[in-house]
Each structure stands twice: as C-alpha cells, then as structure tokens.
Amino acid sequence: MTWIDAIIALVAGLGGAAIAWLALRRRVTALQARLWQVSSEAQQTQKQAAALRTRLDALVTLGEAAHSGLLLADSSRVVIHVNAAARALFMAGREETLDASSSLIAVTQNHQLDDLASQAQARRETLEQQIVVRGRPYRVRALPVPNQRGMMVALALEDVGELQTLGRARRDMVANISHDLRTPITSIRLLLDTLRRARPPDAAQRRAMLDKMAAETDALRQLAEELLDLAMIESGRAEIALKPTSLRAITGAAVERLAEQVARKKVAIDDQTPAELMALADAEQVTRALVNLLHNAIKFSPAQSAVTISAQADGDWVKIAVTDSGPGIRREDRERVFERFYRADHSRSGGGTGLGLAIAKHIVLAHGGAIRAEESPAPPGARVSFTLPRVGA
C-alpha cells in the first residue's frame, strides 16, 4: 500500500468516526429532550397530584365538619368512607375499622338504609326517604355515583327530630293563641250583648260587667305584649344594660303596674324587699319579669289573700322570690312551667297566656341568673324565685 492509499484509508476512517459521533450526538440530544419532557410531565403530574390531594383533603374536612351523617359505599355496598357524624351515629363505642367486611348493613344495622341504597343503585337515580335511625327520624338521601368499578352510592342523613318538634310547637302555639284570643273575645261579646238588651241591668250589674270586660281586655293586652316581648327576647333584639339598681325600686314599679289587677282581685301585696339591697340589672327588663311573676301570683291567689315579695343577698347573687297562696305547682310540673304556653294543670290554667314565665326565664338567663319554681314555705301556694348578680360581687 502506498502512502496515498494509507492517507485515503485514514481519511475514510476519520469520516466514519465523525459520522458515528454526529449520530451519537443527535441521539444524546434526543435523549436529553425526552428526559426534559419526561421531567416536565413528572412535575406536572406531581402538581396535579398535589392539587388532587388538597382538594381531597378539603372534601374530607368539609365532610367531617358536616352535621349530617355521610357514608360512601362501593358497588357491592361495602362502606369505604364515613364522616365524623356518621361514626358517632353508627360506630360509637364499637372498636372497628372499615375493611372488606364493612357492609352497609353491618355498619348501620338498618335494613331500610340498605334497601334505599340498593334501590338508588338499581334505578340509577337519587332517592329520598324518612327513616328512623337509633330511635330518631332522619331524612336520608341516596345518590348513585357511577365509577369504573360499578355504581357506588353516597348516603346523607339529616336529623329532622328537632324540626318535627319545632313544627309541633308551632302548631301548639297557634292553637293556644287562638284559644287565648277566642276566650276573652267571646266573653266581651256576651257582655256587650247583655248590656245592649232592651232591659238594661241595674248599676251594680253594669259595674260588674264593665269590670269583667276590663279584665278580659287586660288579658288581650297581656297576650299581645307577651308575644312581642318573647319574640324580641328570643331573636336577640332585646338589649340588656346592666347597671347598679335598687331592688326596692324594681319591686315598687312592678307593684304599681299591677295596682288595678290587685284592686280588682282584692289581693294584698306584701313587699319585704330591703331598701338597701342592690343588684346589677337592667331595671326595665327585670321589672317586666317581676310583673309577669306577680301577675301569675295574683291571678291564682284567692281573694282577701296576700302575695309576698322577698329578697335577700346570697353570696355573689341576690335572690328575689314571689310567693302566693294559690293551689301551688305540682312537683313534676315545676321545670316545665317555664316553657312557652305550658299550663301545669287545670287549677292554674285559667285566663293565662302561658308566656309570662317563659319571658321571665329568658330575662333572668340573660342576666346570668337562674329561675325556679317550688312549693310555698307555708302550703298551699307556690314560690317562684330568681337570682341576679349582686353589686360588687
């Protein structure tokens, strides 16, 4: 081989190496580009996974904060998730965790829930039904959820026991108000018809009829005022301004407001409140509460009897009590007499709205005090007492 041939062979070898190097470089560049693309996709996937985790955590948190019980079951109705409300309802006191054996019927122990979930899956539509769970009524909503593994089902349980109680209370309130309005209106109408007769009654009869009409009118006014007072107090619109107040001034104002009722019933009021006793109170609101207590005491006391107001310091509190000599309040009724429209028995149910004690309770509680009904120290009779914060306590 001549030196020319050697040079040609060398050049050819170098050319092949250059071509191979260029091909390798292109491959490395392509691999780098692919690696960058994969890295970018991985970062994007991580961001999406983090967003999904954040969203999932938010949904779980919302579920845990919900008052309604929430359960999620798979296509075989095996429970895969429950929120805090559902755990408290179905799994309280039970040492178990959700696994493949946690069927809906095993967790809830309620055939109606399982049947509702089965129907929602089969019909592929949202179903609602009221079901009694653990002795309380629940409005249950079953929502089918399509999934790659079949038809899942979500259950939401809302306790409607309180709503039913409020509904009954509303109906009772309407019935009681209707009765309380009808009674004095009917009485006034009958008295007016008597006065309009051709042969008028004598002066004594006329006076008695007018007094009766005045009493029935007072009952209507009392009902209207008590309804307005209770609505304002329960809605939080009644403001309580606590100031050092003389209890004797409050009792005096309450007695003065009821002077006409006292004279008509021929009942004496014995105010034994010490002149120096002071309380931290809203004078107008406490006067309203005391007027309601005195109104009841006067109404249920027999003629020629006395209603006593007493007050004394009791540690950080002052205790005010109103005692009558009427039929008293049965022991089993002493807690419930402070409910709206509640009447203890027939002996203490005439002519009242059933709101006065409820209003008094709201006012006392707004002052941080307590109110209770008990037997008179000298039976028969009833005593209703309440506490207010003492000045300087």
C-alpha positions in Angstrom: 0.0 0.0 0.0 1.4 3.3 -1.0 1.3 6.3 1.3 -1.5 7.7 -0.8 -3.6 4.7 -0.1 -2.8 5.0 3.6 -3.9 8.6 3.6 -7.1 7.7 1.8 -7.9 4.9 4.3 -7.2 7.3 7.3 -9.5 9.9 5.9 -12.2 7.3 5.3 -11.8 6.1 8.9 -12.0 9.6 10.3 -15.1 10.3 8.2 -16.8 7.3 9.5 -15.9 8.2 13.1 -17.2 11.7 12.5 -20.5 10.4 11.1 -20.8 8.0 14.1 -20.0 10.8 16.5 -22.6 13.0 14.9 -25.2 10.2 15.1 -24.3 9.7 18.7 -24.6 13.4 19.4 -28.0 13.5 17.8 -29.1 10.5 19.9 -27.9 12.1 23.1 -29.6 15.4 22.2 -32.9 13.4 21.5 -32.5 11.6 24.8 -31.9 14.8 26.7 -35.0 16.3 25.1 -37.0 13.3 26.0 -35.6 13.4 29.5 -36.6 17.0 29.8 -40.1 16.2 28.5 -40.5 13.4 31.0 -39.2 15.5 33.8 -41.7 18.3 32.9 -44.5 15.8 32.7 -43.5 14.4 36.1 -43.5 17.8 37.6 -46.9 18.5 36.1 -48.2 15.2 37.4 -46.8 16.0 40.8 -48.6 19.4 40.7 -51.8 17.7 39.7 -51.5 15.0 42.4 -50.8 17.8 45.0 -53.9 19.7 43.8 -56.0 16.5 43.9 -54.7 15.8 47.4 -55.5 19.3 48.5 -59.0 19.0 47.0 -59.5 15.6 48.6 -58.4 16.9 52.0 -60.8 19.8 51.7 -63.6 17.5 50.8 -62.8 15.2 53.7 -62.6 18.2 56.0 -66.0 19.5 54.8 -67.4 16.1 55.3 -66.0 15.9 58.9 -67.5 19.3 59.7 -70.9 18.5 58.4 -73.7 17.9 60.9 -75.3 15.4 58.6 -74.1 11.8 58.6 -72.3 10.9 55.3 -71.4 7.4 54.1 -69.9 6.2 50.8 -70.3 2.6 49.7 -68.9 0.8 46.6 -70.9 -1.2 44.1 -71.2 -4.1 46.5 -72.4 -1.7 49.2 -69.2 -2.1 51.2 -68.7 1.1 53.2 -65.4 2.8 52.2 -65.8 6.1 54.0 -67.8 7.7 56.8 -67.6 11.2 58.3 -67.5 12.1 62.0 -71.3 12.5 62.3 -71.8 9.0 60.8 -69.1 7.5 63.0 -70.8 9.0 66.1 -74.2 7.7 64.9 -73.3 4.2 63.8 -69.9 3.3 65.3 -69.8 5.0 68.7 -68.3 2.6 71.3 -67.5 0.0 68.6 -63.9 -1.0 68.1 -63.8 -1.5 64.4 -62.3 0.0 61.2 -63.6 -0.1 57.7 -62.5 -3.1 55.6 -63.8 -5.5 53.0 -66.3 -6.9 55.6 -67.8 -3.5 56.4 -71.0 -3.8 54.5 -73.6 -1.1 54.8 -76.0 -3.3 56.7 -73.2 -4.4 59.1 -72.1 -0.8 59.8 -75.6 0.8 60.1 -77.5 -2.2 61.3 -80.5 -0.8 59.5 -82.3 -2.7 56.7 -84.2 0.4 55.4 -80.9 2.2 54.7 -79.5 -0.8 52.9 -82.7 -1.2 50.9 -82.7 2.5 49.9 -79.1 2.4 48.8 -79.8 -0.8 46.7 -82.8 0.9 45.0 -80.7 4.0 44.2 -78.0 1.8 42.6 -80.5 -0.3 40.6 -82.6 2.7 39.4 -79.6 4.9 38.9 -81.4 7.9 40.4 -81.4 9.9 43.6 -83.9 8.7 46.2 -85.1 10.3 49.5 -86.9 8.7 52.4 -87.5 9.4 56.1 -86.1 6.6 58.2 -85.9 6.1 61.9 -82.3 5.5 63.0 -81.4 4.9 66.6 -84.9 6.0 67.6 -84.8 9.4 65.9 -86.2 10.4 62.5 -83.7 11.1 59.7 -84.2 12.4 56.2 -82.0 10.1 54.1 -80.8 10.9 50.6 -79.2 8.1 48.5 -77.1 9.3 45.5 -75.8 6.8 42.9 -72.2 7.6 41.8 -71.0 6.0 38.5 -67.5 4.6 38.8 -65.2 2.5 36.6 -65.7 -0.4 39.1 -69.5 -0.1 39.1 -72.2 2.0 40.7 -71.2 3.5 44.0 -73.7 5.1 46.4 -73.5 8.0 48.8 -75.9 8.4 51.7 -76.6 11.6 53.6 -78.6 11.5 56.8 -80.1 14.7 58.3 -81.7 14.6 61.7 -85.2 16.0 61.5 -86.3 15.3 65.0 -85.8 18.9 66.1 -87.6 20.2 63.0 -90.6 18.0 63.9 -90.5 19.2 67.5 -90.5 22.8 66.3 -93.3 22.0 63.9 -95.4 20.6 66.7 -94.5 23.6 68.9 -95.6 25.9 66.2 -99.0 24.1 65.8 -99.4 24.1 69.6 -98.6 27.8 69.7 -101.2 28.7 67.0 -103.8 26.6 68.8 -103.0 28.1 72.2 -103.0 31.7 70.8 -106.3 31.0 69.0 -107.8 29.7 72.3 -106.4 32.6 74.3 -107.9 35.1 71.9 -111.2 33.4 71.5 -112.0 33.2 75.2 -111.8 36.9 76.1 -113.3 38.0 72.8 -116.3 35.7 73.3 -116.7 36.9 76.9 -116.6 40.5 75.9 -119.1 39.9 73.1 -121.5 38.2 75.5 -121.2 41.0 78.0 -121.8 43.6 75.3 -124.9 41.7 74.1 -126.2 41.7 77.7 -125.6 45.5 78.0 -127.4 46.1 74.7 -130.6 44.4 75.7 -133.8 46.4 75.9 -134.0 45.9 79.6 -130.7 47.3 81.0 -129.2 45.8 84.1 -129.0 47.8 87.3 -126.0 49.8 88.3 -124.3 47.0 90.3 -124.7 44.5 87.4 -123.5 47.1 84.9 -120.4 47.8 87.1 -119.7 44.1 87.4 -120.0 43.6 83.6 -117.7 46.5 82.9 -115.1 45.2 85.4 -115.3 41.8 83.6 -114.8 43.4 80.2 -111.9 45.4 81.6 -110.3 42.2 82.9 -110.8 40.4 79.5 -109.3 43.5 77.7 -106.3 43.3 80.1 -105.9 39.6 79.1 -105.8 40.5 75.4 -103.3 43.3 76.1 -101.2 41.0 78.2 -101.2 38.4 75.4 -100.1 40.9 72.8 -97.4 42.3 75.0 -96.0 38.9 75.9 -95.9 37.7 72.3 -94.0 40.8 71.3 -91.7 40.6 74.3 -90.9 36.9 73.7 -90.3 37.5 70.0 -87.8 40.3 70.8 -86.0 38.3 73.5 -85.7 35.1 71.6 -84.5 36.9 68.5 -81.7 38.7 70.5 -83.1 42.1 69.8 -83.9 42.9 73.4 -80.8 44.6 74.8 -79.7 44.1 78.4 -77.9 47.0 80.0 -76.6 46.0 83.5 -76.3 48.8 86.0 -76.3 49.0 89.8 -80.1 49.1 90.6 -82.1 49.3 93.7 -84.3 46.1 94.0 -86.8 48.1 96.0 -87.3 50.5 93.1 -87.9 47.5 90.8 -90.4 45.8 93.1 -92.2 49.2 93.6 -92.5 49.8 89.9 -93.9 46.2 89.3 -96.5 46.6 92.1 -97.6 50.0 90.7 -98.1 48.5 87.3 -100.5 45.8 88.7 -102.4 48.1 91.0 -105.6 47.8 89.0 -105.4 44.0 89.0 -104.7 43.9 92.7 -107.7 46.1 93.4 -110.0 44.0 91.2 -108.9 40.7 92.7 -108.9 42.1 96.3 -105.4 40.7 96.9 -102.7 42.4 99.0 -99.1 42.6 98.0 -96.5 42.5 100.9 -93.2 43.9 99.6 -90.5 42.8 102.0 -87.6 43.8 99.8 -84.8 45.6 101.9 -84.4 49.2 100.8 -80.5 48.9 100.7 -80.3 45.8 98.6 -78.7 46.4 95.2 -78.3 44.3 92.1 -76.5 44.5 88.8 -79.5 44.5 86.5 -81.5 46.1 83.6 -84.2 47.7 85.6 -86.8 47.7 82.8 -86.3 44.1 81.9 -86.2 42.8 85.4 -89.4 44.8 86.2 -91.0 43.1 83.2 -90.0 39.7 84.5 -91.3 40.5 88.0 -94.6 41.9 86.7 -95.1 38.5 85.0 -94.4 36.6 88.2 -96.7 38.9 90.2 -99.4 38.7 87.5 -99.5 34.9 87.9 -99.4 35.0 91.7 -102.3 37.5 91.9 -104.3 35.5 89.3 -104.0 32.2 91.2 -104.3 33.6 94.8 -107.8 33.6 96.4 -109.5 36.9 97.3 -108.5 38.5 100.5 -105.1 36.7 100.5 -101.6 38.2 100.2 -98.8 37.8 97.7 -95.3 38.3 99.2 -92.2 39.7 97.5 -89.0 38.9 99.4 -85.3 39.5 98.5 -82.0 38.7 100.2 -78.3 38.6 99.4 -76.9 35.1 98.7 -73.2 35.2 98.1 -72.4 36.9 94.8 -76.1 36.9 94.0 -79.3 38.4 95.2 -82.4 36.2 95.3 -85.9 37.6 94.7 -89.0 35.4 95.4 -92.7 35.8 94.8 -94.9 33.7 97.0 -98.7 33.2 96.6 -101.3 31.2 98.5 -103.0 29.6 95.5 -103.2 25.9 94.5 -99.4 25.5 94.0 -97.5 23.8 91.3 -97.1 20.0 91.2 -93.5 18.8 91.6 -93.5 17.2 88.1 -94.5 20.5 86.5 -92.0 22.8 88.2 -89.5 22.6 85.4 -91.9 22.8 82.5 -93.9 25.8 83.7 -91.2 28.0 82.1 -91.9 26.6 78.6 -94.0 28.6 76.2 -97.7 28.1 76.5 -97.3 25.3 79.1 -100.0 25.0 81.6 -99.3 22.9 84.7 -102.8 21.8 85.5 -106.5 22.9 85.4 -106.2 24.6 88.8 -103.6 27.0 87.4 -104.6 27.3 83.8 -107.5 29.8 83.8 -107.1 33.1 81.9 -103.4 32.9 81.3 -101.3 33.1 78.1 -98.7 30.6 79.2 -95.9 33.1 78.2 -95.2 35.1 81.3 -92.9 32.6 83.0 -91.1 31.9 79.7 -90.4 35.6 79.3 -89.2 35.8 82.9 -86.9 32.9 82.3 -85.3 34.5 79.2 -84.7 37.7 81.0 -83.2 36.1 84.1 -80.9 33.9 82.0 -79.8 37.0 80.0 -78.6 38.4 83.4 -76.7 35.2 84.1 -79.1 34.2 86.8 -81.3 31.2 87.4 -85.1 30.8 88.0 -87.0 28.0 89.7 -90.5 27.2 90.9 -91.1 25.5 94.3 -93.6 24.9 97.0 -94.6 27.8 99.3 -92.9 27.6 102.7 -96.4 27.7 104.2 -98.6 25.5 101.8 -100.7 25.7 99.9 -99.2 28.0 97.4 -96.3 28.4 95.1 -93.0 30.3 95.2 -91.1 31.4 92.1 -87.6 32.7 92.8 -84.8 34.0 90.6 -81.3 35.4 91.1 -79.4 38.4 89.8 -75.7 39.3 90.2 -75.1 41.4 93.3 -73.3 44.8 93.0 -69.7 44.4 93.9 -69.6 40.6 93.5 
